[in-house]
Amino acid sequence: MLPRMKRPAPRTPALRRLPPARRNGTELLAHLAEHLGLSRRAAKSLLDDRLVFVNGRRIWMARHLLQTRDAVEVLAAALAPQPATAAAVRILLDDPLFLVAEKPPRLLTTGEKSLEARLRDQLGLPALRAVHRLDKDTSGCVLFAKDEDTRRALIAQFEQGRVRKRYHALVAGNLPEPQLDIRVPVDHLPAVSHVRQVAVQTRPPRSAHVTVAIETGRTHQIRIHLHHIGHPILGDRQYFSARSADFPGVPRQMLHASELHFGHPVTGRTVSAAAPLPRDFRDWLRMLRLT
């Protein structure tokens, strides 16, 4: 019998160490700006995106005071040179009245320099407007209307609960059951999430790959529901911080909107769109040995 070969340990994301602070009491934001050659705004963006570590702990407070002995590190991938022009947004489905686009992580759905603004420029459609939104860190399917009548009709479907969405998430710990329904109100409104465990890692730090189908679309519903059952989404800035020490290199909130199903605003037929798992999500599936 051949000896069993050990699987290689998952690689920890590369971190770049900065020079130590020159004096005790140096603000972290100023230290980052000085040694990375960034504006204070750009340095603050690194902190906001949870990409900075002090003595191995993720720190996001701009006014955090450093000591000369502190080790300050930044996720190396965040410092890679960015292309002069942003990559074209991938269109998953295109109809004369609407489209579904694939939102990358770390991009707002609406507003200045958002997915909406980028698509307007890319497609030459100044009237294009998002029908719903995803959190900045969440990737996946976003529905856009090409005119206001279509937008109102599609919004009505969301309000009537006729739109179906499915998400993938990486969470801390293993679920108590392979499948479960969470019916916990969000903002005092009914909210229902159907969670299914796809794969688990039973060795510490324990984690799981889950899918979540939602009947309602409350703000932060999935994040709140998974946190409520004690299995927050890895990298979630608001609900995961207490357990982030177990997963220090997670670069963002590991939540992906993979499927969207709704009725055509004219014909009524079911329209479906799907977004593949992005590269960073697939990388962490491998690193956590969930594949």
N, C-alpha and C positions, 0 to 999 in steps of 0.2 A: 504494500500500500504506500502510495506516495505521501510524503508529509504535507499536512495542510499549510498552505501559505497564508501568512498574515496579511490582511488588507492594510495598505498604507494609511497612516493617520491623516486625517483631513488637514490641509494646509491652512494655517492662519493667515488672513490677509496681511500683506506687507504694510508695515508702519514706518514712516520716516521720522527719525528723532531730530529735534531741533536743539541748538545750543542751549545751555542752561541760562536761567535768568541771571542778570548781572547783579541784582540786589534783591533782598527779601522785600515782599510787598509789591512786586511788579504785576500789573494787571495782565491777565491771560490774553485779552484782545490786543493790547499794545504789543505784547511779545510776539504773537502770531504775525501781526502786520509788519513788524520790523524784520523778522528773520525770514519771512516768506516773500517779502517785497510786495505786499498786498495793500490795497486800501482798507480802511477800517470796515467799510461796508462788506468787502469781499471776505475779510477775516471773520466777520460776524456771520456770514453765510455758512462758513465751515462749522462754526459752533452750532448754528441753528439746525444744520443737517446731521449733528451728532457724530462728527468725523474727527474730533480731537480727544486725546487721552492724556491724563496727567497721572503718573505713577500707575499706569495700567487701568485707570478708571475713566470711563467716558464722562467728560465735563462739557457743559454747554453754557455755563454762566460767564458772560463777557467780563464781569468784574471779579472773577475768581482770582485771588491773590497767590502768586507763586513764591516759593522759597528757592534759594539758589541750588538746593539739592534735588529739586523736583525734576522728574523726567517727563518732558513734553513731547508727545508724538502725534502725528497726523496720518490718517489713512492715505497711503501713497497714491492710490488710484485717483483720489480727489485732486491731486496736484499735477496729474498728467496734462500736457498741453491740449487745449480744446481746439477743434477745427474752426477755421475762420467763419464758416457758415454752418448753421445747424443742419443736420440731416433731415431729409424730407420725411414728413409724417406719413406713416403707412395707412392707407385707406383699406379698411376691411370689407366694406360694402358701400356701393354708390348707387343712388337712385335719383331721378330728376328732382325729387322733393326733399331728400334727406341723405345723410351718409353716416357711417360708423367709422370712427378713426381709432387707431391704437395709441393710447397715451403712454409715453414713457414715464418712468418715475422722476421725481424732483422737478416736475413742471406743473404749474397751476393750470386748471381747466379754463378759467376765464381771467380777464384782466390784461394788464400790460405784459408783453413778452410771454403770453400764455399759449396753450395749445390752440385755443380759438383764434388768437391773433396770427399765429403761425400758419394755420390752415387758410385763413382769409387771404394772406399773401401768397401762399403756395398755389392756391386754386383760383385766385382772382375772383373771389366771392365775398364782397364786402358786407353782404347781408347775412352771412352765415352766423348762426348763433347756437350755443350749446343748449340742449334740452335738459340735461342734468349735469351733475359734477362729481368728480372723484377727488379725494384728498390729494394734496401735492405729492405725497410719497407713494400713493397707490397707482399701479399701472393697469392698462387694459382698455376695454371697450367703452367709448363715449359716443353718444348719439348727438348729431347736429342736424338742425333744420335749415333749409335753404331759403325759406320765406316765413313770414310771421304767422300766416294761417296754419301752415304745417306745424310750426313750433307749438302753437296753442293746442292743436289737436293731439300732439304727442305728449305734451305736459298733462293733458286730461287723462291719458292712459296711465301715467304714473300716479296721478292723484286717485284714480279709481282702482288701483292695484292690479292692473291688467298687464303690467310689464314684469317679466321674470328675469332674474339675474343670478348668475352663479359665479362664485369667487373661489380662488385657491389661496391658502394661507399656511404659513409656517408658524407653529405655536410652541410655547414652552410646556414641557410635560407631556404625558400621555393621557388621552381622554378616558374617563371611567367606563365608557361603552363605545363600541364601534360607530354607533349612530345615536344621535339624540336631537331633540327639539328644544329650543330655548324660547320661552315665551315670557320675557321680562319687559315691561314697559320701558320705553325710552322717551325722556322728556314728558312723562305722564301720558304717552300715547301707546296704543297696542303695537307690539313688534314681535315678529316671528322669524326665527332663523333655524334652518334644518342643517345640521352639521354631520359630516361623515368623515371618519378617519381613514385616510388612504394608506399611510405608512407610518411606522413608529420607530424611534430609536430608544431602546430601553436602558442603554448604558448612560451614566451621567456625563454631561448634563442632558437629561431626557428632553426629547422634542418630538413633534409630530407634523405630518403633512395632512391637511384637512381640506375638504371642499365645503362651501357654505352656500346654500340656496336660500334666498330671502323672499318672503311674501310681502314684506313692507320695506320701505326705504328710508328709515329714520336716519338722521345725522349721526355718523359714527356707530351705527347699529351693530355691525359685526365686531368692531373693536370693543364696544361696551359689553356685548353678549359673551365674547370669549374671555374677556377679563373677569366677568361676573362668575364664570364657572372655574376660575383659577388657572386658565390657560391663555394668557395674553399673547398677542401676535408679536413675534420677534421684531425688535427694532422700533416698536411703537413708542413714540416720544412721550405720550401722555399716560399710557396705561402699563408700560412695560419696565419703567425705570428701576423699580425695586428689584427686578431679577436680571437686569442687563449684565451684571458682572459674570454670569454664566455664559454669555454669548457676546463677548466684547467687540468682535469684529463685524457684527451685522450692520451693513451700511445704511439701511433704510427700513421702513415699515414693510414687512414681507406679506403684502396683500395684493392680489392681482384679480381684476375683473375679467374673467375668462369668457363668459357667455352672456348674450343679451337677446331676449326674445320679446317681440312686441307686434302689434297689428299694423298693417299698412294703413296710413291715414285715409286712403281713398278706397282701396279694394277690400280692406279688412282682413286679408290673408295674413297668416303668421310670417313674420320676417325674423330671421335669425342671423346672428353674427358671432364669430369666435375669434379670440386673440390668443396666440400661443404663449406659453410661459416665457418671460424675458430671460435674458442670459444670466443676470445676477441671481434670479430666483433658482434657475437650474443649477448654477454653481453652488448655491447653498444647500440644495437638495443633496448634491454629491458630498459636500463637506460634512453635512450632518448624517451622512449614510442613510438617507431616506429613499434611495433609488434601488 
